[in-house]
Structure formats: C-alpha cells, structure tokens
Amino acid sequence: MACILTSLEIIYLVGYIAETVKTDLANQQLKLQEVYYEELADNQLEIRKIRHDMNHHLSVIATLIEAGEYEKTQDYFNQLSSHGKVFCQNSLVNAVINSEYSKFQEQGIDIFLNIAIDQLLAIDDISLCAIFANTMDNALEAISGVPDPGNRTINLQARYQNGYFSYKISNTKQHDIQKNSEGLLTTKKNKKDHGYGLKTVAAIVEKYHGTLDISYGDEEFSVLILIGDG
C-alpha cells in the first residue's frame, strides 16, 4: 500500500513540476513581449517627435514651392507620411499594430482595420498588445499559404462599447486546421512547434473571465473575443 501511495505521489509531483515549468515559461514569454512592445512604443514616440520637429522645416517647403520644385515638395511630404499611422490613442498598442501592419504591406496583403478602443481600461496594455500581436501573426502565417494573392484578405475589428471589449479577426486560409499534441490549433505542417500564440491569447481571456470563440470553414479562420469590465 505504501508503494502505491509513493507512486501516486511521484506522479503528482512530476505533474506539478511540469505545470510549474510551463507557467514559468509563459511568464518569461510575457516579460520578453513586454520589453519588445516597450521598445516599439519608444520608436513610435521618437517618430512623433521627429514629425513634430518637422514643423520647423515648413519654411523649407515654402521655399521649394516658391521655386517651383513641386516634385521635391511632394517627395518631402511622402517621407513625412510614411513614418507610421495612428490606429488608436494607446501608443503601446498603436506601435504593435504599426509593426504588424507593415508586415502585411510588405507581402501585399489587404488588411481592413476598424479600431475604437481609446476608452478601454479593463485590460492591461501588455495583455492587449499580446492579443493583437499573436492573432495578427497567426493570421499572417495562415494567409501566406493562400496561393492567389487576390484572395489574401484580413479583417480586424476591435472596439470598447457599453462596458465590453470586443475583438474579431478573420482571415482567408488554404491549409487544413490541425491540432498539435496539446490540442492547439495550427495551419502549419510542423504541428509540434506551433499554436502557442492562440494559447497565450486563451490564457489572457481566461484571466479576464472573458469568452474566446475560434471558428473556421474551408476558406476562412476567425477569432472572436469578448471581455467585460467586471
């Protein structure tokens, strides 16, 4: 009997240690993401400072116009406008969205954004950034497998209204949805090493007692999140 109890205790201990290691790894990942997002925010703030300082160069622009150098003037304005977009007033989240948005632009992928979360206070910035970054990365990976560039589209809607944060991102896809050894969804052939982005998102939703709905058909994959203030 003592041997049986000892074996059960060992099994429990091994399971406890494994779960502790997973938790520690997840916490380390969140810390690394926090540093990454803060660096992105610093870059965006620096860009804003540069754009602000450009007001002092308006006299140069006026001189170019007076000299009839319209092409050079247009080039100058194009350079100013290419430094970043303002998707929301949260500088940290805006930096993440800009970073992800540039990835889609580089691959010629159409992404449609509708974001209104300026009054959102219920979710901490790091968790909010993790939701955007992980789901957008997941969408980019899935949509890259669509052979026809004309069918590569992503729709993202995020808003805070009536005490609820709602977030939905949907993308076209080509490959079948599969599960790795931990039941995590992935469209990649190497199932073992992928699907953890959605696991991070699921942990955040659970932390805030929200709901997460993942749905997919033959050609589309969607993630829907709903989190209330309470």
C-alpha positions in Angstrom: 0.0 0.0 0.0 2.9 2.3 0.9 4.4 1.7 -2.5 1.2 2.6 -4.3 0.9 5.8 -2.3 4.5 6.6 -3.1 4.0 6.1 -6.8 0.9 8.3 -6.8 2.8 11.0 -5.0 5.6 10.8 -7.6 3.1 11.0 -10.4 1.5 14.1 -8.8 4.9 15.6 -8.1 6.0 15.1 -11.7 2.8 16.7 -13.0 3.1 19.6 -10.6 6.7 20.3 -11.7 5.7 20.1 -15.4 2.9 22.5 -14.9 5.2 24.9 -12.9 7.7 24.8 -15.7 5.0 25.6 -18.2 3.8 28.6 -16.1 7.3 29.9 -15.7 8.0 29.7 -19.4 4.7 31.5 -20.1 5.6 34.3 -17.6 9.1 34.6 -19.2 7.5 34.9 -22.7 5.2 37.7 -21.4 8.1 39.5 -19.9 10.0 39.3 -23.2 6.9 40.5 -25.1 6.6 43.4 -22.6 10.2 44.5 -23.4 9.6 44.1 -27.1 6.4 46.2 -27.0 8.0 48.9 -24.9 10.8 49.2 -27.5 8.2 49.5 -30.2 6.4 52.2 -28.3 9.7 54.1 -27.8 10.3 54.0 -31.5 6.8 55.4 -32.2 7.3 58.2 -29.7 10.6 59.0 -31.4 8.8 59.2 -34.7 6.2 61.5 -33.3 9.0 63.8 -32.0 10.5 63.8 -35.5 7.2 64.7 -37.1 6.7 67.5 -34.6 10.1 68.9 -35.3 9.3 68.9 -39.0 7.2 72.0 -38.3 10.4 73.9 -38.2 11.1 72.9 -41.7 7.9 74.4 -43.1 10.0 77.3 -44.3 12.0 74.9 -46.5 8.8 73.6 -48.0 7.6 77.1 -48.7 10.9 77.8 -50.4 10.6 74.7 -52.6 7.0 75.7 -53.7 8.1 79.3 -54.5 10.9 77.9 -56.6 8.5 75.6 -58.5 10.1 72.4 -57.1 6.8 70.7 -56.8 8.2 67.1 -57.3 10.7 67.6 -54.5 7.9 69.1 -52.3 5.7 66.0 -52.9 8.6 63.7 -52.1 9.2 65.5 -48.8 5.5 65.1 -47.8 5.6 61.5 -48.8 8.5 60.9 -46.5 6.7 62.6 -43.6 3.5 60.5 -44.0 5.3 57.2 -44.3 6.7 57.0 -40.7 3.6 55.5 -39.1 -0.2 55.5 -38.9 -2.3 56.3 -35.9 -4.7 53.4 -35.4 -5.6 54.3 -31.7 -4.5 56.7 -29.0 -2.8 54.0 -26.9 0.8 54.5 -28.0 1.9 50.9 -27.0 -0.9 49.2 -28.8 -0.5 51.6 -31.8 3.2 50.6 -32.0 2.3 46.9 -32.2 -0.4 47.4 -34.8 2.0 49.5 -36.9 4.6 46.8 -36.7 2.2 44.1 -37.7 0.6 46.3 -40.4 4.0 46.8 -42.1 4.4 43.0 -42.3 1.1 42.8 -44.3 2.1 45.7 -46.5 5.5 44.0 -47.3 3.7 40.9 -48.6 1.0 42.8 -50.4 -1.8 41.5 -48.2 -5.0 43.5 -47.8 -5.9 44.2 -44.2 -9.0 46.1 -43.1 -8.9 47.6 -39.6 -11.7 49.1 -37.6 -10.4 50.0 -34.1 -12.1 52.1 -31.4 -10.6 51.2 -28.0 -9.4 54.6 -26.7 -11.5 54.4 -23.5 -10.6 50.8 -22.7 -9.2 50.5 -19.2 -10.2 47.0 -18.1 -7.3 45.2 -19.8 -3.7 46.0 -19.1 -1.6 47.2 -22.1 0.7 44.2 -22.3 -2.2 41.8 -22.4 -3.9 43.9 -25.0 -0.7 44.0 -27.1 -0.4 40.3 -26.8 -3.9 39.8 -28.2 -3.2 42.0 -31.2 0.3 40.6 -31.9 -0.5 36.9 -31.5 -3.7 36.9 -33.5 -2.3 39.1 -36.3 0.8 36.9 -36.5 -1.4 33.9 -36.6 -3.4 35.4 -39.4 -0.3 36.3 -41.4 1.0 32.8 -41.2 -2.3 31.3 -42.3 -2.9 33.7 -45.1 0.6 33.3 -46.5 -0.4 29.8 -47.6 -3.2 31.2 -49.9 -1.8 30.8 -53.5 -3.9 33.5 -55.1 -2.8 37.0 -53.8 -6.2 38.3 -54.7 -7.8 36.1 -52.0 -5.5 37.1 -49.2 -7.6 39.3 -47.0 -7.8 40.0 -43.3 -10.5 41.9 -41.4 -9.9 43.1 -37.8 -12.4 44.8 -35.7 -11.7 46.0 -32.1 -13.9 48.2 -30.0 -14.9 49.1 -26.5 -18.6 49.8 -26.0 -21.1 49.6 -23.2 -18.5 48.1 -20.8 -17.3 45.4 -23.2 -14.2 44.9 -25.2 -15.0 43.0 -28.4 -12.3 41.8 -30.8 -12.7 39.9 -34.0 -10.1 39.0 -36.6 -10.8 36.8 -39.6 -8.6 35.7 -42.5 -8.7 33.6 -45.6 -6.8 30.4 -45.5 -5.7 27.5 -47.7 -4.4 24.7 -45.4 -6.5 22.5 -43.2 -6.7 23.3 -39.5 -4.8 20.8 -37.4 -4.1 20.2 -33.7 -0.7 19.6 -32.1 0.0 17.3 -29.2 -1.6 19.8 -26.7 -4.7 20.4 -28.8 -3.5 23.8 -30.1 -4.8 24.9 -33.5 -2.4 25.5 -36.3 -2.3 25.6 -40.1 1.4 24.6 -40.2 2.7 21.2 -41.1 5.1 21.2 -38.2 2.3 20.9 -35.6 4.6 20.4 -32.6 6.1 23.9 -32.6 3.1 26.0 -33.4 -0.3 27.0 -31.9 1.2 28.7 -28.8 0.1 32.2 -30.0 -3.5 31.2 -29.5 -2.7 29.5 -26.2 -1.3 32.9 -25.0 -4.5 34.6 -26.1 -6.7 32.0 -24.4 -4.8 32.5 -21.1 -5.4 36.2 -21.3 -9.1 35.8 -22.0 -9.4 33.4 -19.1 -7.5 35.8 -16.8 -10.2 38.5 -17.5 -13.1 36.0 -17.4 -13.9 36.6 -21.0 -15.0 34.4 -23.8 -13.0 33.1 -26.8 -14.6 31.6 -29.9 -12.5 30.1 -32.6 -14.3 29.1 -35.8 -13.2 28.1 -39.2 -14.5 26.8 -42.5 -12.9 25.7 -45.8 -11.6 29.1 -46.7 -11.8 31.3 -43.5 -10.5 31.3 -40.0 -11.9 33.6 -37.3 -11.1 34.5 -33.7 -13.7 36.3 -31.6 -13.0 37.7 -28.1 -15.4 39.3 -25.6 -14.3 40.7 -22.3 -16.4 42.8 -19.9 -15.3 45.3 -17.3 -16.3 43.1 -14.4 
